[in-house]
Amino acid sequence: MFPMEWIDAFDPRLAIRGLGWLEENRRSRSFRRLPDRAADALPLGVQHLSRCPAGVYLSFLTDSRRIAVKATVNNPEQMCHMPRAGSHGVELYVRDGFRWHPAAVAYPDEGSTLLESELVSALSSDLREYRLYLPLYRELLTLALGIDRDAKIRPRPPAAGEKPILFYGSSITQGACAGTAGAESTAMLGRMLDVETVNFGFSGGARGEPAIARLIAELDVELFVLDFMPNCPSGEFLAERLPVFVDILRESRATVPIVLVTQPNYNGALLDREIYLRIQNKRDAMLHFYAARRAAGDQRLHLIDGFGLSPAGLSGQYVDGVHPTSRGFAVIAERFAPQLTPIRCAMRQWS
Amino acid sequence: MPSSLPRIEEIDRNFQTTDASSEGLKWVDAFDSGSIALRGLAWPDSNRDERTFRRLPASKVISSPDAIPYAPGDSAGVFASFRTDSCRIHVRVRLREMTPHGKMPLSGTAGVALYFRKGTEWLSVASGIPVAGDEFYERPLLKELIPEERDFRLYLPLRHEVSELSLGVDEGAEMTPLAASGGCKPMVVYGSSTFAYEYPSTAGSDWISHAGRLLGIDTINFTVPEEAERFSETAAYAGQMDAGLFLISPGPSLPPPLLAEQLHSSIQRIREAYPGVPIVILSPPLPDCRILSAIAYDAALGCRDTMMEVYLRLRKKGDRHCHWLDGSQWMNDGSRPPAEYLASYIPALRLRGCLM
């Protein structure tokens, strides 16, 4: 077997997508989703989780007959709800015409932080486009891609004028509990809509803090999707946080569409009245806010109902009644995409 | 930035193990046949006698050179079926031992999942998930229910052996076992576990259980891991099961000549025992690597075509109760499970009076 060439993830022959502050990442050689300079203003949980590169991917074209990966994650500990393939692993997708197909998965052995695997081999030497999605719930310390020494490789350039869609939300946004790294809904939507997505999902920590809003407002994006209702403890809490959050975004991004997403109805709400009422209470708070702002003239504020995105009770949809499985994420993405498309089309007509 | 990443349970309360008082609950053993029916077992009486949830109880292991070397100790597809008006439902589970799995979370390998019936639909309503390393767990599944009678199914772990299982319900609540579904004998699925119960994230969401709920029939998951897959030997067990339908679902790894030989001989064995029972051959999905590898694609298609040939040969010989379904359009990432596919096909058999 011929030796491989190992290419560091920050090599310019690879594009890193899904990060908001890529130049800062390049300087610190980290895959952290939020910049270190903002750490002090953020809740501890968000600081921790921002180190997990959920939704981040390498984008490249190569004619290599083999593709391999070497990586180190920070922590070998297994999560109860999520397989290592999703929390610690990487997943390779290949483009075929307009469709993306999952091609291979690699993850560390039990108890290990090291990952080294030949992802695909014996390919024909056609130039193909790939995405390598990074771990959803572990910090990535090193990452290198292996290809044949004589193979060509280059980054996939963004389309002219392309801006990412930013998702801010809870563990569901971050990707709990997808079975593989590319099977969470923001990554799926990125592939379905052929757009870069930035995943700002922070398990348990997405509570609409003004500090996060100020950070997010720095980014030049196509639209903001705010899906943080699940982490808000009550409707009253949401009613207090949401207006401030949206106002901060509007101060610097007056014309960027903002999509509010209501919380999905968890399985427990089917029979447990307390859960049902808590979700209803928060949902009503968001609906009131949306209606008031629309009435006040913000026509670029939109609403997607989470009840329709992720119906409660479907078999195989949730791991624990709250966090979707890969199949659950696929259902969410398939229902989300057609609702985002008219918003994006309308925005292009305005601009 | 902080230096080490804490456990997710410390950051997100949704991942925390929930505790709730079990005061005022009565604990009902899963083998209490006056309160709970165990379904998904081929030999429930033997399981009851041995107090085991193994799909292959010890007394049924065939001691012959033909016997499969692997005895399924896990409880894939097994569920406790009951009706209760309790306002709370808790569960206690003891596992024989706990082992990790790279592609499946503990919620699927070692956890339990509760479904309830709403009209003709079974809805997933709660899960009980252990903590890594804990072979015993007790979890509240439901609380504050309106006290009315409901039908429930509690699915058992897909990849671990359960040694004890009991359900906690309110002291004064009624609890009765549910009768078998559908008024017909169960559908027995045997073949490779690869696509049957190695990927789902929760108990009860494997495609065999899902198909059973969609079709309203009981199912018995007798698939075994790929390394132990020898159809003709598994068929020795299948020939002892009182099934309404056999569904044979082999994995993609056997070379076509061996697959043809084993598939044919296993069907012959079932036919000897049950001449008129429908047998459905379901070819495996095409693997992900087919996208890039012509070799993998050809191998997968070879497997499918071999199964089709076996089917055609049997039909030609006059076996009118043998059927073939193309599983190649079913994706193994869970996006297009075969449950819906079967749900559109099996009723046709039932309506034609084929399902026994």
Interface residues (C-beta under 8 A of the other chain):
Chain A: R32 D36 A39 L44 G45 Q47 H48 L49 R51 C52 N74 N75 E77 Q78 M79 C80 H81 M82 P83 R84 A85 V94 D96 H101 P102 A103 A104 V105 Y107 D109 E110 V120 S121 A122 L123 S124 R128 Y137 R138 E139 S171 A176 C177 G179 T180 A183 S203 G204 G205 P230 N267 G268 L270 L271 D272 R273 E274 A312 G313 L314 S315 G316 Q317 Y318 V319 D320 G321 V322 H323 T325 S326 R327 A330
Chain B: M1 P2 S4 L5 P6 R7 I8 I11 D12 R13 N14 F15 P100 H101 G102 K103 M104 P105 L106 S107 G108 Y115 F116 K118 E121 W122 L123 S124 V125 A126 S127 I129 P130 V131 A132 L142 K143 E144 L145 I146 R150 Y199 P200 S201 T202 G204 S205 S209 H210 R213 D288 C289 I291 L292 S293 A294 I295 D333 G334 S335 P337
